[in-house]
C-alpha cells in the first residue's frame, strides 16, 4: 500500500477557524481530548512489540475500533461545521 502522499491538499479544504464561542467547535475539541486520554489507556493493552509497517495498520484498526463511538460523533460534528 505504501506511504500516503496527500502533500498539502488538506490545506485547500474550506476548514473554518476555531471559534471558542461555537458549541460545535468546543465539543469537537473536548472529544479530541477525551480520545487522546482513551488512547493513552489503550496503547499499553496492545501488543506493540516488534512493530513493523504491516503491523502498525492492525494496531491503528484496533484503536479505531475502541474509538468508534467517539469517531462517529466527531464525523457528525465535522459535517455540521463543514456545512454538509
PDB file as gemmi writes it, atoms N, CA and C in Angstrom:
CRYST1    1.000    1.000    1.000  90.00  90.00  90.00 P 1                      
ATOM      1  N   UNK A   1       0.828  -1.198   0.000  1.00  0.00           N  
ATOM      2  CA  UNK A   1       0.000   0.000   0.000  1.00  0.00           C  
ATOM      3  C   UNK A   1       0.866   1.253   0.000  1.00  0.00           C  
ATOM      4  N   UNK A   2       2.025   1.206   0.586  1.00  0.00           N  
ATOM      5  CA  UNK A   2       2.946   2.332   0.516  1.00  0.00           C  
ATOM      6  C   UNK A   2       2.535   3.511   1.372  1.00  0.00           C  
ATOM      7  N   UNK A   3       3.423   4.499   1.458  1.00  0.00           N  
ATOM      8  CA  UNK A   3       3.133   5.688   2.269  1.00  0.00           C  
ATOM      9  C   UNK A   3       2.042   6.542   1.631  1.00  0.00           C  
ATOM     10  N   UNK A   4       1.320   7.223   2.456  1.00  0.00           N  
ATOM     11  CA  UNK A   4       0.288   8.134   1.952  1.00  0.00           C  
ATOM     12  C   UNK A   4       0.950   9.423   1.493  1.00  0.00           C  
ATOM     13  N   UNK A   5       0.429   9.976   0.423  1.00  0.00           N  
ATOM     14  CA  UNK A   5       1.015  11.203  -0.119  1.00  0.00           C  
ATOM     15  C   UNK A   5      -0.103  12.207  -0.385  1.00  0.00           C  
ATOM     16  N   UNK A   6      -0.464  12.937   0.663  1.00  0.00           N  
ATOM     17  CA  UNK A   6      -1.521  13.935   0.482  1.00  0.00           C  
ATOM     18  C   UNK A   6      -0.943  15.338   0.379  1.00  0.00           C  
ATOM     19  N   UNK A   7       0.360  15.430   0.579  1.00  0.00           N  
ATOM     20  CA  UNK A   7       1.062  16.717   0.490  1.00  0.00           C  
ATOM     21  C   UNK A   7       0.308  17.789   1.264  1.00  0.00           C  
ATOM     22  N   UNK A   8      -0.007  18.856   0.566  1.00  0.00           N  
ATOM     23  CA  UNK A   8      -0.677  19.982   1.229  1.00  0.00           C  
ATOM     24  C   UNK A   8      -2.122  20.119   0.771  1.00  0.00           C  
ATOM     25  N   UNK A   9      -2.659  19.088   0.094  1.00  0.00           N  
ATOM     26  CA  UNK A   9      -4.040  19.146  -0.398  1.00  0.00           C  
ATOM     27  C   UNK A   9      -5.031  19.419   0.721  1.00  0.00           C  
ATOM     28  N   UNK A  10      -4.789  18.842   1.893  1.00  0.00           N  
ATOM     29  CA  UNK A  10      -5.714  19.013   3.008  1.00  0.00           C  
ATOM     30  C   UNK A  10      -5.823  20.493   3.396  1.00  0.00           C  
ATOM     31  N   UNK A  11      -4.784  21.258   3.136  1.00  0.00           N  
ATOM     32  CA  UNK A  11      -4.820  22.693   3.463  1.00  0.00           C  
ATOM     33  C   UNK A  11      -5.733  23.479   2.524  1.00  0.00           C  
ATOM     34  N   UNK A  12      -6.157  22.858   1.444  1.00  0.00           N  
ATOM     35  CA  UNK A  12      -7.049  23.526   0.493  1.00  0.00           C  
ATOM     36  C   UNK A  12      -8.522  23.388   0.879  1.00  0.00           C  
ATOM     37  N   UNK A  13      -8.818  22.563   1.878  1.00  0.00           N  
ATOM     38  CA  UNK A  13     -10.202  22.388   2.315  1.00  0.00           C  
ATOM     39  C   UNK A  13     -10.688  23.661   3.017  1.00  0.00           C  
ATOM     40  N   UNK A  14     -11.966  23.974   2.859  1.00  0.00           N  
ATOM     41  CA  UNK A  14     -12.502  25.187   3.489  1.00  0.00           C  
ATOM     42  C   UNK A  14     -12.824  24.964   4.972  1.00  0.00           C  
ATOM     43  N   UNK A  15     -11.791  24.689   5.752  1.00  0.00           N  
ATOM     44  CA  UNK A  15     -11.988  24.423   7.175  1.00  0.00           C  
ATOM     45  C   UNK A  15     -12.074  25.755   7.913  1.00  0.00           C  
ATOM     46  N   UNK A  16     -13.179  25.986   8.619  1.00  0.00           N  
ATOM     47  CA  UNK A  16     -13.324  27.256   9.329  1.00  0.00           C  
ATOM     48  C   UNK A  16     -12.362  27.359  10.520  1.00  0.00           C  
ATOM     49  N   UNK A  17     -12.007  28.576  10.864  1.00  0.00           N  
ATOM     50  CA  UNK A  17     -11.157  28.856  12.017  1.00  0.00           C  
ATOM     51  C   UNK A  17     -11.905  28.473  13.296  1.00  0.00           C  
ATOM     52  N   UNK A  18     -11.171  27.900  14.248  1.00  0.00           N  
ATOM     53  CA  UNK A  18     -11.761  27.532  15.538  1.00  0.00           C  
ATOM     54  C   UNK A  18     -12.265  28.786  16.246  1.00  0.00           C  
ATOM     55  N   UNK A  19     -13.493  28.701  16.727  1.00  0.00           N  
ATOM     56  CA  UNK A  19     -14.082  29.804  17.497  1.00  0.00           C  
ATOM     57  C   UNK A  19     -14.659  29.218  18.777  1.00  0.00           C  
ATOM     58  N   UNK A  20     -14.062  29.600  19.882  1.00  0.00           N  
ATOM     59  CA  UNK A  20     -14.459  29.039  21.174  1.00  0.00           C  
ATOM     60  C   UNK A  20     -15.938  29.270  21.486  1.00  0.00           C  
ATOM     61  N   UNK A  21     -16.511  30.339  20.966  1.00  0.00           N  
ATOM     62  CA  UNK A  21     -17.913  30.630  21.267  1.00  0.00           C  
ATOM     63  C   UNK A  21     -18.886  29.693  20.550  1.00  0.00           C  
ATOM     64  N   UNK A  22     -18.403  28.928  19.577  1.00  0.00           N  
ATOM     65  CA  UNK A  22     -19.268  27.973  18.868  1.00  0.00           C  
ATOM     66  C   UNK A  22     -19.259  26.643  19.616  1.00  0.00           C  
ATOM     67  N   UNK A  23     -20.441  26.204  20.013  1.00  0.00           N  
ATOM     68  CA  UNK A  23     -20.530  24.968  20.805  1.00  0.00           C  
ATOM     69  C   UNK A  23     -20.000  23.754  20.039  1.00  0.00           C  
ATOM     70  N   UNK A  24     -20.233  23.707  18.734  1.00  0.00           N  
ATOM     71  CA  UNK A  24     -19.749  22.565  17.953  1.00  0.00           C  
ATOM     72  C   UNK A  24     -18.224  22.521  17.947  1.00  0.00           C  
ATOM     73  N   UNK A  25     -17.589  23.675  17.909  1.00  0.00           N  
ATOM     74  CA  UNK A  25     -16.127  23.725  17.939  1.00  0.00           C  
ATOM     75  C   UNK A  25     -15.605  23.262  19.302  1.00  0.00           C  
ATOM     76  N   UNK A  26     -16.246  23.721  20.358  1.00  0.00           N  
ATOM     77  CA  UNK A  26     -15.830  23.316  21.711  1.00  0.00           C  
ATOM     78  C   UNK A  26     -16.023  21.818  21.914  1.00  0.00           C  
ATOM     79  N   UNK A  27     -17.171  21.318  21.466  1.00  0.00           N  
ATOM     80  CA  UNK A  27     -17.462  19.889  21.614  1.00  0.00           C  
ATOM     81  C   UNK A  27     -16.438  19.053  20.852  1.00  0.00           C  
ATOM     82  N   UNK A  28     -16.090  19.467  19.647  1.00  0.00           N  
ATOM     83  CA  UNK A  28     -15.100  18.754  18.856  1.00  0.00           C  
ATOM     84  C   UNK A  28     -13.753  18.739  19.580  1.00  0.00           C  
ATOM     85  N   UNK A  29     -13.382  19.861  20.153  1.00  0.00           N  
ATOM     86  CA  UNK A  29     -12.129  19.954  20.904  1.00  0.00           C  
ATOM     87  C   UNK A  29     -12.156  19.035  22.119  1.00  0.00           C  
ATOM     88  N   UNK A  30     -13.261  19.038  22.850  1.00  0.00           N  
ATOM     89  CA  UNK A  30     -13.397  18.194  24.040  1.00  0.00           C  
ATOM     90  C   UNK A  30     -13.341  16.709  23.678  1.00  0.00           C  
ATOM     91  N   UNK A  31     -13.965  16.347  22.556  1.00  0.00           N  
ATOM     92  CA  UNK A  31     -13.917  14.954  22.097  1.00  0.00           C  
ATOM     93  C   UNK A  31     -12.487  14.547  21.746  1.00  0.00           C  
ATOM     94  N   UNK A  32     -11.744  15.450  21.154  1.00  0.00           N  
ATOM     95  CA  UNK A  32     -10.350  15.162  20.830  1.00  0.00           C  
ATOM     96  C   UNK A  32      -9.538  14.882  22.081  1.00  0.00           C  
ATOM     97  N   UNK A  33      -9.771  15.667  23.113  1.00  0.00           N  
ATOM     98  CA  UNK A  33      -9.072  15.469  24.390  1.00  0.00           C  
ATOM     99  C   UNK A  33      -9.469  14.123  25.003  1.00  0.00           C  
ATOM    100  N   UNK A  34     -10.771  13.816  24.990  1.00  0.00           N  
ATOM    101  CA  UNK A  34     -11.249  12.532  25.526  1.00  0.00           C  
ATOM    102  C   UNK A  34     -10.623  11.356  24.774  1.00  0.00           C  
ATOM    103  N   UNK A  35     -10.565  11.463  23.444  1.00  0.00           N  
ATOM    104  CA  UNK A  35      -9.995  10.381  22.637  1.00  0.00           C  
ATOM    105  C   UNK A  35      -8.508  10.200  22.949  1.00  0.00           C  
ATOM    106  N   UNK A  36      -7.788  11.294  23.088  1.00  0.00           N  
ATOM    107  CA  UNK A  36      -6.360  11.204  23.404  1.00  0.00           C  
ATOM    108  C   UNK A  36      -6.152  10.493  24.740  1.00  0.00           C  
ATOM    109  N   UNK A  37      -6.972  10.815  25.735  1.00  0.00           N  
ATOM    110  CA  UNK A  37      -6.859  10.168  27.045  1.00  0.00           C  
ATOM    111  C   UNK A  37      -7.197   8.677  26.939  1.00  0.00           C  
ATOM    112  N   UNK A  38      -8.215   8.367  26.150  1.00  0.00           N  
ATOM    113  CA  UNK A  38      -8.621   6.974  25.978  1.00  0.00           C  
ATOM    114  C   UNK A  38      -7.509   6.176  25.286  1.00  0.00           C  
ATOM    115  N   UNK A  39      -6.879   6.775  24.280  1.00  0.00           N  
ATOM    116  CA  UNK A  39      -5.798   6.104  23.558  1.00  0.00           C  
ATOM    117  C   UNK A  39      -4.604   5.863  24.482  1.00  0.00           C  
ATOM    118  N   UNK A  40      -4.337   6.801  25.380  1.00  0.00           N  
ATOM    119  CA  UNK A  40      -3.245   6.608  26.351  1.00  0.00           C  
ATOM    120  C   UNK A  40      -3.468   5.343  27.185  1.00  0.00           C  
ATOM    121  N   UNK A  41      -4.728   5.022  27.440  1.00  0.00           N  
ATOM    122  CA  UNK A  41      -5.056   3.819  28.211  1.00  0.00           C  
ATOM    123  C   UNK A  41      -5.068   2.565  27.325  1.00  0.00           C  
ATOM    124  N   UNK A  42      -5.398   2.736  26.052  1.00  0.00           N  
ATOM    125  CA  UNK A  42      -5.499   1.603  25.133  1.00  0.00           C  
ATOM    126  C   UNK A  42      -4.117   1.094  24.723  1.00  0.00           C  
ATOM    127  N   UNK A  43      -3.206   1.980  24.417  1.00  0.00           N  
ATOM    128  CA  UNK A  43      -1.894   1.604  23.876  1.00  0.00           C  
ATOM    129  C   UNK A  43      -1.184   0.545  24.726  1.00  0.00           C  
ATOM    130  N   UNK A  44      -1.136   0.697  26.053  1.00  0.00           N  
ATOM    131  CA  UNK A  44      -0.435  -0.337  26.834  1.00  0.00           C  
ATOM    132  C   UNK A  44      -1.075  -1.730  26.753  1.00  0.00           C  
ATOM    133  N   UNK A  45      -2.339  -1.800  26.344  1.00  0.00           N  
ATOM    134  CA  UNK A  45      -3.006  -3.105  26.264  1.00  0.00           C  
ATOM    135  C   UNK A  45      -2.748  -3.803  24.933  1.00  0.00           C  
ATOM    136  N   UNK A  46      -2.156  -3.105  23.974  1.00  0.00           N  
ATOM    137  CA  UNK A  46      -1.909  -3.674  22.652  1.00  0.00           C  
ATOM    138  C   UNK A  46      -0.522  -4.298  22.595  1.00  0.00           C  
ATOM    139  N   UNK A  47      -0.371  -5.267  21.727  1.00  0.00           N  
ATOM    140  CA  UNK A  47       0.927  -5.897  21.521  1.00  0.00           C  
ATOM    141  C   UNK A  47       1.738  -5.011  20.576  1.00  0.00           C  
ATOM    142  N   UNK A  48       2.588  -4.174  21.134  1.00  0.00           N  
ATOM    143  CA  UNK A  48       3.362  -3.232  20.327  1.00  0.00           C  
ATOM    144  C   UNK A  48       4.818  -3.674  20.163  1.00  0.00           C  
ATOM    145  N   UNK A  49       5.129  -4.898  20.565  1.00  0.00           N  
ATOM    146  CA  UNK A  49       6.494  -5.409  20.386  1.00  0.00           C  
ATOM    147  C   UNK A  49       6.740  -5.686  18.907  1.00  0.00           C  
ATOM    148  N   UNK A  50       7.932  -5.386  18.475  1.00  0.00           N  
ATOM    149  CA  UNK A  50       8.344  -5.658  17.094  1.00  0.00           C  
ATOM    150  C   UNK A  50       7.357  -5.081  16.082  1.00  0.00           C  
ATOM    151  N   UNK A  51       6.974  -3.823  16.260  1.00  0.00           N  
ATOM    152  CA  UNK A  51       6.031  -3.190  15.338  1.00  0.00           C  
ATOM    153  C   UNK A  51       6.719  -2.968  13.992  1.00  0.00           C  
ATOM    154  N   UNK A  52       6.073  -3.459  12.958  1.00  0.00           N  
ATOM    155  CA  UNK A  52       6.554  -3.284  11.587  1.00  0.00           C  
ATOM    156  C   UNK A  52       5.488  -2.512  10.820  1.00  0.00           C  
ATOM    157  N   UNK A  53       5.829  -2.013   9.625  1.00  0.00           N  
ATOM    158  CA  UNK A  53       4.811  -1.281   8.858  1.00  0.00           C  
ATOM    159  C   UNK A  53       3.518  -2.070   8.664  1.00  0.00           C  
ATOM    160  N   UNK A  54       3.618  -3.372   8.481  1.00  0.00           N  
ATOM    161  CA  UNK A  54       2.412  -4.183   8.297  1.00  0.00           C  
ATOM    162  C   UNK A  54       1.576  -4.288   9.554  1.00  0.00           C  
ATOM    163  N   UNK A  55       2.234  -4.286  10.704  1.00  0.00           N  
ATOM    164  CA  UNK A  55       1.519  -4.417  11.975  1.00  0.00           C  
ATOM    165  C   UNK A  55       0.915  -3.102  12.447  1.00  0.00           C  
ATOM    166  N   UNK A  56       1.493  -1.990  12.048  1.00  0.00           N  
ATOM    167  CA  UNK A  56       1.006  -0.694  12.532  1.00  0.00           C  
ATOM    168  C   UNK A  56      -0.433  -0.457  12.072  1.00  0.00           C  
ATOM    169  N   UNK A  57      -0.770  -0.920  10.877  1.00  0.00           N  
ATOM    170  CA  UNK A  57      -2.137  -0.776  10.381  1.00  0.00           C  
ATOM    171  C   UNK A  57      -3.134  -1.538  11.237  1.00  0.00           C  
ATOM    172  N   UNK A  58      -2.750  -2.725  11.672  1.00  0.00           N  
ATOM    173  CA  UNK A  58      -3.635  -3.509  12.535  1.00  0.00           C  
ATOM    174  C   UNK A  58      -3.800  -2.839  13.897  1.00  0.00           C  
ATOM    175  N   UNK A  59      -2.717  -2.272  14.402  1.00  0.00           N  
ATOM    176  CA  UNK A  59      -2.818  -1.563  15.687  1.00  0.00           C  
ATOM    177  C   UNK A  59      -3.737  -0.354  15.555  1.00  0.00           C  
ATOM    178  N   UNK A  60      -3.607   0.374  14.465  1.00  0.00           N  
ATOM    179  CA  UNK A  60      -4.483   1.534  14.235  1.00  0.00           C  
ATOM    180  C   UNK A  60      -5.942   1.092  14.141  1.00  0.00           C  
ATOM    181  N   UNK A  61      -6.180  -0.048  13.493  1.00  0.00           N  
ATOM    182  CA  UNK A  61      -7.547  -0.573  13.385  1.00  0.00           C  
ATOM    183  C   UNK A  61      -8.113  -0.906  14.762  1.00  0.00           C  
ATOM    184  N   UNK A  62      -7.286  -1.482  15.622  1.00  0.00           N  
ATOM    185  CA  UNK A  62      -7.741  -1.813  16.967  1.00  0.00           C  
ATOM    186  C   UNK A  62      -8.089  -0.538  17.745  1.00  0.00           C  
ATOM    187  N   UNK A  63      -7.281   0.494  17.586  1.00  0.00           N  
ATOM    188  CA  UNK A  63      -7.565   1.763  18.275  1.00  0.00           C  
ATOM    189  C   UNK A  63      -8.847   2.379  17.719  1.00  0.00           C  
ATOM    190  N   UNK A  64      -8.994   2.381  16.388  1.00  0.00           N  
ATOM    191  CA  UNK A  64     -10.218   2.928  15.782  1.00  0.00           C  
ATOM    192  C   UNK A  64     -11.452   2.185  16.274  1.00  0.00           C  
ATOM    193  N   UNK A  65     -11.347   0.879  16.433  1.00  0.00           N  
ATOM    194  CA  UNK A  65     -12.479   0.090  16.932  1.00  0.00           C  
ATOM    195  C   UNK A  65     -12.862   0.542  18.338  1.00  0.00           C  
ATOM    196  N   UNK A  66     -11.874   0.803  19.163  1.00  0.00           N  
ATOM    197  CA  UNK A  66     -12.121   1.253  20.536  1.00  0.00           C  
ATOM    198  C   UNK A  66     -12.727   2.656  20.570  1.00  0.00           C  
ATOM    199  N   UNK A  67     -12.472   3.447  19.524  1.00  0.00           N  
ATOM    200  CA  UNK A  67     -12.953   4.834  19.482  1.00  0.00           C  
ATOM    201  C   UNK A  67     -14.132   5.023  18.525  1.00  0.00           C  
ATOM    202  N   UNK A  68     -14.761   3.924  18.102  1.00  0.00           N  
ATOM    203  CA  UNK A  68     -15.786   4.036  17.052  1.00  0.00           C  
ATOM    204  C   UNK A  68     -16.938   4.963  17.430  1.00  0.00           C  
ATOM    205  N   UNK A  69     -17.372   4.947  18.677  1.00  0.00           N  
ATOM    206  CA  UNK A  69     -18.484   5.825  19.074  1.00  0.00           C  
ATOM    207  C   UNK A  69     -18.066   7.291  19.017  1.00  0.00           C  
ATOM    208  N   UNK A  70     -16.890   7.580  19.530  1.00  0.00           N  
ATOM    209  CA  UNK A  70     -16.389   8.954  19.510  1.00  0.00           C  
ATOM    210  C   UNK A  70     -16.159   9.421  18.076  1.00  0.00           C  
ATOM    211  N   UNK A  71     -15.622   8.534  17.244  1.00  0.00           N  
ATOM    212  CA  UNK A  71     -15.360   8.905  15.850  1.00  0.00           C  
ATOM    213  C   UNK A  71     -16.651   9.183  15.090  1.00  0.00           C  
ATOM    214  N   UNK A  72     -17.698   8.433  15.407  1.00  0.00           N  
ATOM    215  CA  UNK A  72     -18.998   8.674  14.773  1.00  0.00           C  
ATOM    216  C   UNK A  72     -19.527  10.061  15.168  1.00  0.00           C  
ATOM    217  N   UNK A  73     -19.381  10.385  16.444  1.00  0.00           N  
ATOM    218  CA  UNK A  73     -19.815  11.702  16.917  1.00  0.00           C  
ATOM    219  C   UNK A  73     -18.972  12.808  16.287  1.00  0.00           C  
ATOM    220  N   UNK A  74     -17.665  12.593  16.202  1.00  0.00           N  
ATOM    221  CA  UNK A  74     -16.765  13.568  15.585  1.00  0.00           C  
ATOM    222  C   UNK A  74     -17.147  13.782  14.128  1.00  0.00           C  
ATOM    223  N   UNK A  75     -17.401  12.700  13.404  1.00  0.00           N  
ATOM    224  CA  UNK A  75     -17.800  12.814  11.994  1.00  0.00           C  
ATOM    225  C   UNK A  75     -19.054  13.674  11.835  1.00  0.00           C  
ATOM    226  N   UNK A  76     -20.030  13.462  12.711  1.00  0.00           N  
ATOM    227  CA  UNK A  76     -21.261  14.251  12.646  1.00  0.00           C  
ATOM    228  C   UNK A  76     -21.019  15.725  12.898  1.00  0.00           C  
ATOM    229  N   UNK A  77     -20.187  16.034  13.868  1.00  0.00           N  
ATOM    230  CA  UNK A  77     -19.882  17.429  14.182  1.00  0.00           C  
ATOM    231  C   UNK A  77     -19.120  18.079  13.035  1.00  0.00           C  
ATOM    232  N   UNK A  78     -18.152  17.358  12.468  1.00  0.00           N  
ATOM    233  CA  UNK A  78     -17.373  17.899  11.368  1.00  0.00           C  
ATOM    234  C   UNK A  78     -18.271  18.175  10.154  1.00  0.00           C  
ATOM    235  N   UNK A  79     -19.197  17.263   9.876  1.00  0.00           N  
ATOM    236  CA  UNK A  79     -20.131  17.501   8.780  1.00  0.00           C  
ATOM    237  C   UNK A  79     -20.955  18.756   9.017  1.00  0.00           C  
ATOM    238  N   UNK A  80     -21.366  18.943  10.264  1.00  0.00           N  
ATOM    239  CA  UNK A  80     -22.141  20.146  10.610  1.00  0.00           C  
ATOM    240  C   UNK A  80     -21.294  21.395  10.425  1.00  0.00           C  
ATOM    241  N   UNK A  81     -20.070  21.355  10.915  1.00  0.00           N  
ATOM    242  CA  UNK A  81     -19.179  22.514  10.807  1.00  0.00           C  
ATOM    243  C   UNK A  81     -18.869  22.830   9.343  1.00  0.00           C  
ATOM    244  N   UNK A  82     -18.683  21.782   8.545  1.00  0.00           N  
ATOM    245  CA  UNK A  82     -18.336  21.963   7.126  1.00  0.00           C  
ATOM    246  C   UNK A  82     -19.562  22.246   6.255  1.00  0.00           C  
ATOM    247  N   UNK A  83     -20.746  22.216   6.868  1.00  0.00           N  
ATOM    248  CA  UNK A  83     -21.964  22.529   6.110  1.00  0.00           C  
ATOM    249  C   UNK A  83     -22.407  21.407   5.196  1.00  0.00           C  
ATOM    250  N   UNK A  84     -22.154  20.177   5.578  1.00  0.00           N  
ATOM    251  CA  UNK A  84     -22.528  19.017   4.740  1.00  0.00           C  
ATOM    252  C   UNK A  84     -23.795  18.384   5.250  1.00  0.00           C  
TER     253      UNK A  84                                                      
END                                                                             
